Amino acid sequence: MTISGKWATTWIIPPVSESMEKVAPDGTAYDLTGPDGAPVLALIHGLGLCRHVWDGLLPDFAQYRVLNYDLYGHGDSAPTRDTASLAVYSDQLAGLMDHLGIATATVIGFSVGGMINRRFALDHGERLDALVILNSPHDRGDAAQAHVEARALAARDQGAMATMGAALKRWFTPGYLTTGTGADQVRDWRARADPESYAQAAWVLAHGVRELIRPDPPVAAPALVMTCANDSGSTPAMAHAIAAEIAGAETVIIPQLQHLGLMEAPRAFTAPILDFLQGTRP
């Protein structure tokens, strides 16, 4: 599909250097890389992960100014001072952009990150140049929604690692689990997450989708929605449904891969993302 409409973009030069301290006043750990004055991409990782999930994609984003950070209580970031919600995570990004003097950005979110960037579009639309939503859930239907919420509540009692084995089978193809290193990385990242922060984020991933179904007013930004053909939790049908609620949105389905396909085959994602970004430039 072709993006329609005129979207003005204002790029600014963030007043930062590569040697500055990489922790914001609220405890958010981040990296800011790429050429000064380039268009800004802000990357939001998924539940139990950290900013390093994007490492395989970063070389292809070298022409951009890339803001890559850890959600509250994940990676190197401190827990939130508030109860986690999509709005809290949306404000985390807005506050980080304020701290760095970034006026606007294209926001790329994976899984719960693709929910956070939709919330950001609703709460801080004036700060958004474009939206890239990767492997993110949407309307699950009543029965599946109740099941996912029950599983999220159980995470508090059972701990973040209790479902790790089953999750890895959902997220990676069998061949990659045998030969790749991503499963070990993901296991380590989840083990590092603050337990309370993980439990709260799991609930946001499960329950927060309710506030994103047919929002009024709708998301208004150039948008690309992507998922993998065999992603059981963020299905192609969900990707098409998300796109249908955003005027002019494009949809791309990556064949064969599962939820964490972006770690297995980064360039299967960066190629359509870069094509999309070129189409949004004025």
C-alpha atoms as an extended CHARMM CRD file, in Angstrom:
* protein
*
       282  EXT
         1         1  MET       CA              0.0000000000        0.0000000000        0.0000000000  PROA      1               0.0000000000
         2         2  THR       CA              1.1160000000        3.5860000000       -0.5620000000  PROA      2               0.0000000000
         3         3  ILE       CA              1.2420000000        6.1380000000        2.2450000000  PROA      3               0.0000000000
         4         4  SER       CA             -1.0190000000        9.0650000000        1.4390000000  PROA      4               0.0000000000
         5         5  GLY       CA             -1.2210000000       12.5340000000        2.9070000000  PROA      5               0.0000000000
         6         6  LYS       CA              1.3950000000       15.1780000000        3.7250000000  PROA      6               0.0000000000
         7         7  TRP       CA              3.4600000000       14.5820000000        6.8370000000  PROA      7               0.0000000000
         8         8  ALA       CA              5.7820000000       17.3990000000        7.7850000000  PROA      8               0.0000000000
         9         9  THR       CA              9.0200000000       16.2670000000        9.3920000000  PROA      9               0.0000000000
        10        10  THR       CA             11.3530000000       18.4610000000       11.4280000000  PROA      10              0.0000000000
        11        11  TRP       CA             14.7750000000       17.0180000000       12.1900000000  PROA      11              0.0000000000
        12        12  ILE       CA             16.8550000000       18.5320000000       14.9730000000  PROA      12              0.0000000000
        13        13  ILE       CA             20.3920000000       17.9510000000       16.1810000000  PROA      13              0.0000000000
        14        14  PRO       CA             20.3080000000       16.4370000000       19.6830000000  PROA      14              0.0000000000
        15        15  PRO       CA             22.6700000000       18.4020000000       21.9430000000  PROA      15              0.0000000000
        16        16  VAL       CA             24.5360000000       15.3410000000       23.1630000000  PROA      16              0.0000000000
        17        17  SER       CA             27.8950000000       13.6710000000       22.6310000000  PROA      17              0.0000000000
        18        18  GLU       CA             28.7240000000        9.9880000000       22.4440000000  PROA      18              0.0000000000
        19        19  SER       CA             30.7780000000       10.2330000000       25.6520000000  PROA      19              0.0000000000
        20        20  MET       CA             28.0290000000       11.6290000000       27.8680000000  PROA      20              0.0000000000
        21        21  GLU       CA             26.5100000000        9.5910000000       30.6890000000  PROA      21              0.0000000000
        22        22  LYS       CA             23.9040000000        7.2280000000       29.2150000000  PROA      22              0.0000000000
        23        23  VAL       CA             21.3650000000        7.2350000000       32.0550000000  PROA      23              0.0000000000
        24        24  ALA       CA             18.4830000000        9.7210000000       32.1300000000  PROA      24              0.0000000000
        25        25  PRO       CA             17.3040000000       11.3720000000       35.3790000000  PROA      25              0.0000000000
        26        26  ASP       CA             14.4780000000        8.8180000000       35.7640000000  PROA      26              0.0000000000
        27        27  GLY       CA             16.9630000000        5.9300000000       35.6020000000  PROA      27              0.0000000000
        28        28  THR       CA             16.4100000000        5.0330000000       31.9390000000  PROA      28              0.0000000000
        29        29  ALA       CA             19.5530000000        3.5430000000       30.3710000000  PROA      29              0.0000000000
        30        30  TYR       CA             20.0500000000        4.3360000000       26.7020000000  PROA      30              0.0000000000
        31        31  ASP       CA             22.4040000000        4.5110000000       23.7340000000  PROA      31              0.0000000000
        32        32  LEU       CA             22.3150000000        7.3410000000       21.2110000000  PROA      32              0.0000000000
        33        33  THR       CA             24.3010000000        6.6110000000       18.0660000000  PROA      33              0.0000000000
        34        34  GLY       CA             24.5560000000        7.6890000000       14.4590000000  PROA      34              0.0000000000
        35        35  PRO       CA             25.2790000000       10.9560000000       12.6630000000  PROA      35              0.0000000000
        36        36  ASP       CA             24.3000000000       14.2680000000       14.2300000000  PROA      36              0.0000000000
        37        37  GLY       CA             21.3710000000       15.8560000000       12.4360000000  PROA      37              0.0000000000
        38        38  ALA       CA             20.1160000000       12.6230000000       10.8840000000  PROA      38              0.0000000000
        39        39  PRO       CA             16.4620000000       11.5690000000       11.2640000000  PROA      39              0.0000000000
        40        40  VAL       CA             15.8860000000        9.9880000000       14.6640000000  PROA      40              0.0000000000
        41        41  LEU       CA             14.7200000000        6.3970000000       15.1620000000  PROA      41              0.0000000000
        42        42  ALA       CA             13.6040000000        5.4190000000       18.6850000000  PROA      42              0.0000000000
        43        43  LEU       CA             13.6150000000        1.6630000000       19.3510000000  PROA      43              0.0000000000
        44        44  ILE       CA             11.4130000000       -0.0360000000       21.9820000000  PROA      44              0.0000000000
        45        45  HSD       CA             12.1300000000       -3.6710000000       22.8920000000  PROA      45              0.0000000000
        46        46  GLY       CA              9.7020000000       -6.3180000000       24.1650000000  PROA      46              0.0000000000
        47        47  LEU       CA              8.8410000000       -7.9350000000       27.4950000000  PROA      47              0.0000000000
        48        48  GLY       CA             11.7800000000       -9.4490000000       29.3740000000  PROA      48              0.0000000000
        49        49  LEU       CA             14.2740000000       -8.2880000000       26.7480000000  PROA      49              0.0000000000
        50        50  CYS       CA             16.5610000000       -5.2590000000       26.5880000000  PROA      50              0.0000000000
        51        51  ARG       CA             17.9000000000       -2.7880000000       24.0600000000  PROA      51              0.0000000000
        52        52  HSD       CA             20.4280000000       -5.3090000000       22.7570000000  PROA      52              0.0000000000
        53        53  VAL       CA             17.6360000000       -7.2210000000       20.9940000000  PROA      53              0.0000000000
        54        54  TRP       CA             18.1460000000       -4.6370000000       18.2300000000  PROA      54              0.0000000000
        55        55  ASP       CA             21.8880000000       -5.2890000000       17.7980000000  PROA      55              0.0000000000
        56        56  GLY       CA             21.4620000000       -7.2680000000       14.5770000000  PROA      56              0.0000000000
        57        57  LEU       CA             19.4420000000       -4.4590000000       12.9790000000  PROA      57              0.0000000000
        58        58  LEU       CA             21.6230000000       -1.5070000000       13.9780000000  PROA      58              0.0000000000
        59        59  PRO       CA             24.2000000000       -1.7670000000       11.1520000000  PROA      59              0.0000000000
        60        60  ASP       CA             21.4420000000       -1.2200000000        8.5960000000  PROA      60              0.0000000000
        61        61  PHE       CA             20.2390000000        1.8700000000       10.4890000000  PROA      61              0.0000000000
        62        62  ALA       CA             23.6740000000        3.5380000000       10.3600000000  PROA      62              0.0000000000
        63        63  GLN       CA             22.4020000000        6.5040000000        8.3260000000  PROA      63              0.0000000000
        64        64  TYR       CA             19.9600000000        7.3940000000       11.1320000000  PROA      64              0.0000000000
        65        65  ARG       CA             20.3500000000        8.8640000000       14.6050000000  PROA      65              0.0000000000
        66        66  VAL       CA             19.2540000000        5.8810000000       16.7300000000  PROA      66              0.0000000000
        67        67  LEU       CA             17.8890000000        6.1730000000       20.2710000000  PROA      67              0.0000000000
        68        68  ASN       CA             17.9140000000        2.6980000000       21.8190000000  PROA      68              0.0000000000
        69        69  TYR       CA             16.8700000000        2.3210000000       25.4520000000  PROA      69              0.0000000000
        70        70  ASP       CA             15.7400000000       -0.1320000000       28.1310000000  PROA      70              0.0000000000
        71        71  LEU       CA             12.2040000000       -0.1340000000       29.4680000000  PROA      71              0.0000000000
        72        72  TYR       CA             11.8110000000        0.4460000000       33.1950000000  PROA      72              0.0000000000
        73        73  GLY       CA             13.2010000000       -2.4840000000       35.2060000000  PROA      73              0.0000000000
        74        74  HSD       CA             14.7220000000       -4.1420000000       32.1280000000  PROA      74              0.0000000000
        75        75  GLY       CA             18.3550000000       -4.2460000000       31.0580000000  PROA      75              0.0000000000
        76        76  ASP       CA             20.2010000000       -1.4240000000       32.8070000000  PROA      76              0.0000000000
        77        77  SER       CA             17.1620000000        0.7760000000       33.5530000000  PROA      77              0.0000000000
        78        78  ALA       CA             15.8020000000        1.3690000000       37.0330000000  PROA      78              0.0000000000
        79        79  PRO       CA             12.2400000000        0.2600000000       37.8800000000  PROA      79              0.0000000000
        80        80  THR       CA              9.4470000000        2.7580000000       37.3960000000  PROA      80              0.0000000000
        81        81  ARG       CA              8.3510000000        4.8460000000       40.3590000000  PROA      81              0.0000000000
        82        82  ASP       CA              4.7300000000        4.2670000000       39.2770000000  PROA      82              0.0000000000
        83        83  THR       CA              2.6190000000        1.2320000000       38.4850000000  PROA      83              0.0000000000
        84        84  ALA       CA              3.5160000000        0.2120000000       34.9390000000  PROA      84              0.0000000000
        85        85  SER       CA              1.0370000000        0.9530000000       32.1670000000  PROA      85              0.0000000000
        86        86  LEU       CA              1.1740000000        1.7860000000       28.4860000000  PROA      86              0.0000000000
        87        87  ALA       CA              0.8690000000        5.4600000000       29.4320000000  PROA      87              0.0000000000
        88        88  VAL       CA              3.7970000000        5.1940000000       31.8650000000  PROA      88              0.0000000000
        89        89  TYR       CA              5.9780000000        3.5900000000       29.1910000000  PROA      89              0.0000000000
        90        90  SER       CA              4.8130000000        6.1390000000       26.6200000000  PROA      90              0.0000000000
        91        91  ASP       CA              5.7980000000        8.9470000000       28.9750000000  PROA      91              0.0000000000
        92        92  GLN       CA              9.1620000000        7.2360000000       29.5770000000  PROA      92              0.0000000000
        93        93  LEU       CA             10.0180000000        7.7260000000       25.9090000000  PROA      93              0.0000000000
        94        94  ALA       CA              8.6850000000       11.2850000000       25.8430000000  PROA      94              0.0000000000
        95        95  GLY       CA             10.7470000000       12.1440000000       28.9210000000  PROA      95              0.0000000000
        96        96  LEU       CA             13.8790000000       10.6030000000       27.4110000000  PROA      96              0.0000000000
        97        97  MET       CA             13.3770000000       12.6130000000       24.2180000000  PROA      97              0.0000000000
        98        98  ASP       CA             12.9870000000       15.7540000000       26.3280000000  PROA      98              0.0000000000
        99        99  HSD       CA             16.1930000000       14.9290000000       28.2010000000  PROA      99              0.0000000000
       100       100  LEU       CA             18.0980000000       14.5610000000       24.9160000000  PROA      100             0.0000000000
       101       101  GLY       CA             16.5190000000       17.5270000000       23.1500000000  PROA      101             0.0000000000
       102       102  ILE       CA             14.8350000000       15.3520000000       20.5220000000  PROA      102             0.0000000000
       103       103  ALA       CA             11.7070000000       17.0100000000       19.1520000000  PROA      103             0.0000000000
       104       104  THR       CA             10.3570000000       14.1730000000       17.0050000000  PROA      104             0.0000000000
       105       105  ALA       CA             11.2370000000       10.6130000000       16.0400000000  PROA      105             0.0000000000
       106       106  THR       CA             10.0970000000        7.6000000000       14.1000000000  PROA      106             0.0000000000
       107       107  VAL       CA              9.2590000000        5.0720000000       16.8120000000  PROA      107             0.0000000000
       108       108  ILE       CA              9.8880000000        1.3750000000       16.1270000000  PROA      108             0.0000000000
       109       109  GLY       CA              8.4120000000       -1.0180000000       18.6900000000  PROA      109             0.0000000000
       110       110  PHE       CA              8.5870000000       -4.7880000000       19.0280000000  PROA      110             0.0000000000
       111       111  SER       CA              5.8480000000       -6.8170000000       20.7940000000  PROA      111             0.0000000000
       112       112  VAL       CA              4.8330000000       -4.7740000000       23.8590000000  PROA      112             0.0000000000
       113       113  GLY       CA              7.0350000000       -2.0790000000       22.3120000000  PROA      113             0.0000000000
       114       114  GLY       CA              4.5900000000       -2.0390000000       19.4050000000  PROA      114             0.0000000000
       115       115  MET       CA              1.8290000000       -1.3840000000       21.9180000000  PROA      115             0.0000000000
       116       116  ILE       CA              3.8350000000        1.3480000000       23.6340000000  PROA      116             0.0000000000
       117       117  ASN       CA              4.5080000000        3.1550000000       20.3880000000  PROA      117             0.0000000000
       118       118  ARG       CA              0.8040000000        3.0870000000       19.5330000000  PROA      118             0.0000000000
       119       119  ARG       CA              0.0850000000        4.5890000000       22.9670000000  PROA      119             0.0000000000
       120       120  PHE       CA              2.8250000000        7.1480000000       22.2490000000  PROA      120             0.0000000000
       121       121  ALA       CA              1.0540000000        8.0230000000       18.9850000000  PROA      121             0.0000000000
       122       122  LEU       CA             -2.1530000000        8.6720000000       20.9440000000  PROA      122             0.0000000000
       123       123  ASP       CA             -0.5300000000       10.5400000000       23.8420000000  PROA      123             0.0000000000
       124       124  HSD       CA              2.3060000000       12.4010000000       22.1040000000  PROA      124             0.0000000000
       125       125  GLY       CA              1.3190000000       12.4380000000       18.4480000000  PROA      125             0.0000000000
       126       126  GLU       CA              3.0500000000       15.7580000000       17.8460000000  PROA      126             0.0000000000
       127       127  ARG       CA              6.3940000000       14.0870000000       18.6910000000  PROA      127             0.0000000000
       128       128  LEU       CA              5.9200000000       11.3030000000       16.1350000000  PROA      128             0.0000000000
       129       129  ASP       CA              7.1850000000       11.2640000000       12.5480000000  PROA      129             0.0000000000
       130       130  ALA       CA              6.1700000000        7.7000000000       11.7230000000  PROA      130             0.0000000000
       131       131  LEU       CA              5.3280000000        4.4120000000       13.4080000000  PROA      131             0.0000000000
       132       132  VAL       CA              6.7560000000        0.9080000000       12.8550000000  PROA      132             0.0000000000
       133       133  ILE       CA              4.8730000000       -1.8290000000       14.7400000000  PROA      133             0.0000000000
       134       134  LEU       CA              6.6180000000       -5.2190000000       14.8550000000  PROA      134             0.0000000000
       135       135  ASN       CA              5.1360000000       -8.5470000000       16.0360000000  PROA      135             0.0000000000
       136       136  SER       CA              2.6560000000       -6.8070000000       18.3060000000  PROA      136             0.0000000000
       137       137  PRO       CA             -0.6580000000       -8.2160000000       19.5820000000  PROA      137             0.0000000000
       138       138  HSD       CA             -4.0920000000       -6.7840000000       18.9820000000  PROA      138             0.0000000000
       139       139  ASP       CA             -7.6720000000       -7.9840000000       19.5140000000  PROA      139             0.0000000000
       140       140  ARG       CA             -7.2760000000      -11.5870000000       20.7110000000  PROA      140             0.0000000000
       141       141  GLY       CA            -10.9650000000      -12.3870000000       21.1660000000  PROA      141             0.0000000000
       142       142  ASP       CA            -12.5590000000      -12.8820000000       24.5840000000  PROA      142             0.0000000000
       143       143  ALA       CA            -11.3750000000      -16.4290000000       25.3080000000  PROA      143             0.0000000000
       144       144  ALA       CA             -7.7600000000      -15.8920000000       24.2480000000  PROA      144             0.0000000000
       145       145  GLN       CA             -7.6550000000      -12.5480000000       26.0330000000  PROA      145             0.0000000000
       146       146  ALA       CA             -8.7660000000      -14.1420000000       29.3020000000  PROA      146             0.0000000000
       147       147  HSD       CA             -6.1380000000      -16.8810000000       28.9010000000  PROA      147             0.0000000000
       148       148  VAL       CA             -3.3090000000      -14.4060000000       28.2620000000  PROA      148             0.0000000000
       149       149  GLU       CA             -4.3230000000      -12.2780000000       31.2380000000  PROA      149             0.0000000000
       150       150  ALA       CA             -4.4160000000      -15.3400000000       33.5080000000  PROA      150             0.0000000000
       151       151  ARG       CA             -0.9370000000      -16.3160000000       32.3290000000  PROA      151             0.0000000000
       152       152  ALA       CA              0.3190000000      -12.8060000000       33.0570000000  PROA      152             0.0000000000
       153       153  LEU       CA             -1.0900000000      -12.8750000000       36.5860000000  PROA      153             0.0000000000
       154       154  ALA       CA              0.5780000000      -16.2350000000       37.1820000000  PROA      154             0.0000000000
       155       155  ALA       CA              3.9500000000      -14.7390000000       36.2560000000  PROA      155             0.0000000000
       156       156  ARG       CA              3.9910000000      -12.8970000000       39.5780000000  PROA      156             0.0000000000
       157       157  ASP       CA              3.6990000000      -16.1230000000       41.5820000000  PROA      157             0.0000000000
       158       158  GLN       CA              5.7630000000      -18.3960000000       39.3360000000  PROA      158             0.0000000000
       159       159  GLY       CA              8.5230000000      -15.9580000000       38.4130000000  PROA      159             0.0000000000
       160       160  ALA       CA              9.7850000000      -14.7320000000       35.0730000000  PROA      160             0.0000000000
       161       161  MET       CA             11.7860000000      -17.8640000000       34.2800000000  PROA      161             0.0000000000
       162       162  ALA       CA              9.0010000000      -20.4030000000       34.9140000000  PROA      162             0.0000000000
       163       163  THR       CA              7.6800000000      -20.2140000000       31.3340000000  PROA      163             0.0000000000
       164       164  MET       CA             11.0180000000      -19.5940000000       29.6070000000  PROA      164             0.0000000000
       165       165  GLY       CA             11.2750000000      -22.9810000000       27.8730000000  PROA      165             0.0000000000
       166       166  ALA       CA              7.8010000000      -22.8110000000       26.3680000000  PROA      166             0.0000000000
       167       167  ALA       CA              8.3350000000      -19.2000000000       25.3370000000  PROA      167             0.0000000000
       168       168  LEU       CA             11.5170000000      -19.9740000000       23.4360000000  PROA      168             0.0000000000
       169       169  LYS       CA              9.6800000000      -22.6340000000       21.4140000000  PROA      169             0.0000000000
       170       170  ARG       CA              7.0480000000      -20.0510000000       20.4800000000  PROA      170             0.0000000000
       171       171  TRP       CA              9.6070000000      -17.4010000000       19.6090000000  PROA      171             0.0000000000
       172       172  PHE       CA             12.2860000000      -19.2190000000       17.5850000000  PROA      172             0.0000000000
       173       173  THR       CA             12.1600000000      -21.7910000000       14.8050000000  PROA      173             0.0000000000
       174       174  PRO       CA             13.3400000000      -25.3090000000       15.7610000000  PROA      174             0.0000000000
       175       175  GLY       CA             16.4290000000      -25.0470000000       13.5820000000  PROA      175             0.0000000000
       176       176  TYR       CA             17.5180000000      -21.7720000000       15.1610000000  PROA      176             0.0000000000
       177       177  LEU       CA             17.0400000000      -23.1570000000       18.6740000000  PROA      177             0.0000000000
       178       178  THR       CA             19.5320000000      -25.8620000000       17.7350000000  PROA      178             0.0000000000
       179       179  THR       CA             22.1420000000      -23.7130000000       16.0050000000  PROA      179             0.0000000000
       180       180  GLY       CA             21.6270000000      -20.0780000000       17.0410000000  PROA      180             0.0000000000
       181       181  THR       CA             22.7780000000      -18.1070000000       20.0830000000  PROA      181             0.0000000000
       182       182  GLY       CA             19.6480000000      -15.9940000000       20.4840000000  PROA      182             0.0000000000
       183       183  ALA       CA             17.9160000000      -18.3170000000       22.9500000000  PROA      183             0.0000000000
       184       184  ASP       CA             20.7700000000      -18.0180000000       25.4440000000  PROA      184             0.0000000000
       185       185  GLN       CA             20.7650000000      -14.2400000000       25.0800000000  PROA      185             0.0000000000
       186       186  VAL       CA             17.0190000000      -14.0260000000       25.6500000000  PROA      186             0.0000000000
       187       187  ARG       CA             17.2770000000      -16.2750000000       28.7020000000  PROA      187             0.0000000000
       188       188  ASP       CA             19.9770000000      -14.0360000000       30.1670000000  PROA      188             0.0000000000
       189       189  TRP       CA             18.0450000000      -10.8480000000       29.4710000000  PROA      189             0.0000000000
       190       190  ARG       CA             14.9150000000      -12.1280000000       31.1680000000  PROA      190             0.0000000000
       191       191  ALA       CA             16.8950000000      -13.3260000000       34.1920000000  PROA      191             0.0000000000
       192       192  ARG       CA             18.3060000000       -9.8040000000       34.5850000000  PROA      192             0.0000000000
       193       193  ALA       CA             14.9010000000       -8.0990000000       34.6110000000  PROA      193             0.0000000000
       194       194  ASP       CA             13.6700000000       -6.7770000000       37.9350000000  PROA      194             0.0000000000
       195       195  PRO       CA             11.0390000000       -9.3530000000       39.0680000000  PROA      195             0.0000000000
       196       196  GLU       CA              8.3650000000       -6.8100000000       39.9770000000  PROA      196             0.0000000000
       197       197  SER       CA              8.9820000000       -4.8270000000       36.7880000000  PROA      197             0.0000000000
       198       198  TYR       CA              8.6880000000       -8.0080000000       34.7360000000  PROA      198             0.0000000000
       199       199  ALA       CA              5.4100000000       -8.9750000000       36.4150000000  PROA      199             0.0000000000
       200       200  GLN       CA              3.9450000000       -5.5120000000       35.8150000000  PROA      200             0.0000000000
       201       201  ALA       CA              5.1250000000       -5.4230000000       32.1990000000  PROA      201             0.0000000000
       202       202  ALA       CA              3.6340000000       -8.8830000000       31.6040000000  PROA      202             0.0000000000
       203       203  TRP       CA              0.2720000000       -7.5410000000       32.7540000000  PROA      203             0.0000000000
       204       204  VAL       CA              0.6350000000       -4.5130000000       30.4600000000  PROA      204             0.0000000000
       205       205  LEU       CA              1.3590000000       -6.8050000000       27.5080000000  PROA      205             0.0000000000
       206       206  ALA       CA             -1.6980000000       -8.9130000000       28.3390000000  PROA      206             0.0000000000
       207       207  HSD       CA             -4.2680000000       -6.3450000000       29.4480000000  PROA      207             0.0000000000
       208       208  GLY       CA             -3.0660000000       -3.1610000000       27.7550000000  PROA      208             0.0000000000
       209       209  VAL       CA             -4.1200000000       -4.3050000000       24.3120000000  PROA      209             0.0000000000
       210       210  ARG       CA             -7.7140000000       -3.5460000000       25.3100000000  PROA      210             0.0000000000
       211       211  GLU       CA             -7.0780000000        0.2060000000       25.1690000000  PROA      211             0.0000000000
       212       212  LEU       CA             -5.5970000000       -0.0010000000       21.6590000000  PROA      212             0.0000000000
       213       213  ILE       CA             -8.5100000000       -1.6700000000       19.8730000000  PROA      213             0.0000000000
       214       214  ARG       CA            -10.3010000000        0.8520000000       17.6600000000  PROA      214             0.0000000000
       215       215  PRO       CA             -9.0420000000        3.9220000000       19.5880000000  PROA      215             0.0000000000
       216       216  ASP       CA            -11.0460000000        7.1320000000       19.2620000000  PROA      216             0.0000000000
       217       217  PRO       CA             -9.4970000000        9.2830000000       17.8990000000  PROA      217             0.0000000000
       218       218  PRO       CA             -7.4840000000        6.8080000000       15.8650000000  PROA      218             0.0000000000
       219       219  VAL       CA             -3.7170000000        6.7440000000       15.4630000000  PROA      219             0.0000000000
       220       220  ALA       CA             -2.7620000000        9.3350000000       12.8580000000  PROA      220             0.0000000000
       221       221  ALA       CA              0.7370000000        8.8010000000       11.4770000000  PROA      221             0.0000000000
       222       222  PRO       CA              2.4210000000        7.0180000000        8.5840000000  PROA      222             0.0000000000
       223       223  ALA       CA              2.6240000000        3.4190000000        9.8050000000  PROA      223             0.0000000000
       224       224  LEU       CA              4.1900000000        0.1040000000        8.8770000000  PROA      224             0.0000000000
       225       225  VAL       CA              2.8730000000       -3.0310000000       10.6030000000  PROA      225             0.0000000000
       226       226  MET       CA              4.9170000000       -6.2270000000       10.3960000000  PROA      226             0.0000000000
       227       227  THR       CA              4.8180000000       -9.7000000000       11.8920000000  PROA      227             0.0000000000
       228       228  CYS       CA              5.9400000000      -13.2360000000       11.0540000000  PROA      228             0.0000000000
       229       229  ALA       CA              3.8050000000      -15.8980000000        9.4200000000  PROA      229             0.0000000000
       230       230  ASN       CA              4.2400000000      -18.3140000000       12.3460000000  PROA      230             0.0000000000
       231       231  ASP       CA              3.9850000000      -15.8410000000       15.2270000000  PROA      231             0.0000000000
       232       232  SER       CA              1.2450000000      -17.4150000000       17.3670000000  PROA      232             0.0000000000
       233       233  GLY       CA              0.8400000000      -14.4740000000       19.7480000000  PROA      233             0.0000000000
       234       234  SER       CA              1.0590000000      -11.6060000000       17.2600000000  PROA      234             0.0000000000
       235       235  THR       CA             -0.5340000000      -13.2000000000       14.2410000000  PROA      235             0.0000000000
       236       236  PRO       CA             -0.7580000000      -11.9790000000       10.6460000000  PROA      236             0.0000000000
       237       237  ALA       CA             -4.4820000000      -11.4540000000       11.2160000000  PROA      237             0.0000000000
       238       238  MET       CA             -3.6510000000       -9.1490000000       14.1300000000  PROA      238             0.0000000000
       239       239  ALA       CA             -1.1460000000       -7.2180000000       12.0050000000  PROA      239             0.0000000000
       240       240  HSD       CA             -3.7630000000       -6.6840000000        9.3090000000  PROA      240             0.0000000000
       241       241  ALA       CA             -6.2850000000       -5.6010000000       11.9560000000  PROA      241             0.0000000000
       242       242  ILE       CA             -3.8720000000       -3.0500000000       13.4110000000  PROA      242             0.0000000000
       243       243  ALA       CA             -3.1550000000       -1.6580000000        9.9450000000  PROA      243             0.0000000000
       244       244  ALA       CA             -6.8580000000       -1.4870000000        9.1240000000  PROA      244             0.0000000000
       245       245  GLU       CA             -7.3310000000        0.9240000000       12.0350000000  PROA      245             0.0000000000
       246       246  ILE       CA             -4.5760000000        3.3230000000       10.8580000000  PROA      246             0.0000000000
       247       247  ALA       CA             -5.3170000000        5.2320000000        7.6650000000  PROA      247             0.0000000000
       248       248  GLY       CA             -2.8570000000        4.3870000000        4.9030000000  PROA      248             0.0000000000
       249       249  ALA       CA             -0.8710000000        1.8660000000        6.9600000000  PROA      249             0.0000000000
       250       250  GLU       CA              1.2170000000       -0.7650000000        5.1930000000  PROA      250             0.0000000000
       251       251  THR       CA              1.4170000000       -4.4310000000        6.2390000000  PROA      251             0.0000000000
       252       252  VAL       CA              4.3240000000       -6.8190000000        5.6980000000  PROA      252             0.0000000000
       253       253  ILE       CA              4.2730000000      -10.5040000000        6.7330000000  PROA      253             0.0000000000
       254       254  ILE       CA              7.6630000000      -12.2290000000        6.9930000000  PROA      254             0.0000000000
       255       255  PRO       CA              7.3700000000      -15.9010000000        5.9270000000  PROA      255             0.0000000000
       256       256  GLN       CA              8.3370000000      -18.9120000000        8.0640000000  PROA      256             0.0000000000
       257       257  LEU       CA              9.6690000000      -17.0880000000       11.1450000000  PROA      257             0.0000000000
       258       258  GLN       CA              8.1270000000      -16.8580000000       14.6170000000  PROA      258             0.0000000000
       259       259  HSD       CA              7.8750000000      -14.1510000000       17.2820000000  PROA      259             0.0000000000
       260       260  LEU       CA             11.5800000000      -13.2650000000       17.5410000000  PROA      260             0.0000000000
       261       261  GLY       CA             12.2390000000      -13.4820000000       13.8330000000  PROA      261             0.0000000000
       262       262  LEU       CA             14.0290000000      -10.1450000000       14.0290000000  PROA      262             0.0000000000
       263       263  MET       CA             16.8550000000      -11.9170000000       15.8790000000  PROA      263             0.0000000000
       264       264  GLU       CA             16.9750000000      -14.8530000000       13.4430000000  PROA      264             0.0000000000
       265       265  ALA       CA             16.8560000000      -12.7970000000       10.2540000000  PROA      265             0.0000000000
       266       266  PRO       CA             17.4300000000       -9.0940000000       10.9510000000  PROA      266             0.0000000000
       267       267  ARG       CA             17.5570000000       -8.0660000000        7.3020000000  PROA      267             0.0000000000
       268       268  ALA       CA             14.1480000000       -9.5900000000        6.6400000000  PROA      268             0.0000000000
       269       269  PHE       CA             12.9820000000       -6.7100000000        8.8370000000  PROA      269             0.0000000000
       270       270  THR       CA             15.3920000000       -3.9090000000        8.0040000000  PROA      270             0.0000000000
       271       271  ALA       CA             14.7890000000       -4.0620000000        4.2530000000  PROA      271             0.0000000000
       272       272  PRO       CA             11.0420000000       -3.2670000000        4.4040000000  PROA      272             0.0000000000
       273       273  ILE       CA             11.5900000000       -0.8180000000        7.2740000000  PROA      273             0.0000000000
       274       274  LEU       CA             14.1560000000        1.1490000000        5.2720000000  PROA      274             0.0000000000
       275       275  ASP       CA             11.8760000000        1.1390000000        2.2140000000  PROA      275             0.0000000000
       276       276  PHE       CA              9.0520000000        2.4550000000        4.3820000000  PROA      276             0.0000000000
       277       277  LEU       CA             11.2280000000        5.1640000000        5.9360000000  PROA      277             0.0000000000
       278       278  GLN       CA             12.3160000000        6.3640000000        2.5180000000  PROA      278             0.0000000000
       279       279  GLY       CA              8.6530000000        6.7010000000        1.5850000000  PROA      279             0.0000000000
       280       280  THR       CA              7.9110000000        8.8990000000        4.6050000000  PROA      280             0.0000000000
       281       281  ARG       CA             10.6570000000       11.4490000000        3.9060000000  PROA      281             0.0000000000
       282       282  PRO       CA              9.3480000000       14.8260000000        2.6930000000  PROA      282             0.0000000000
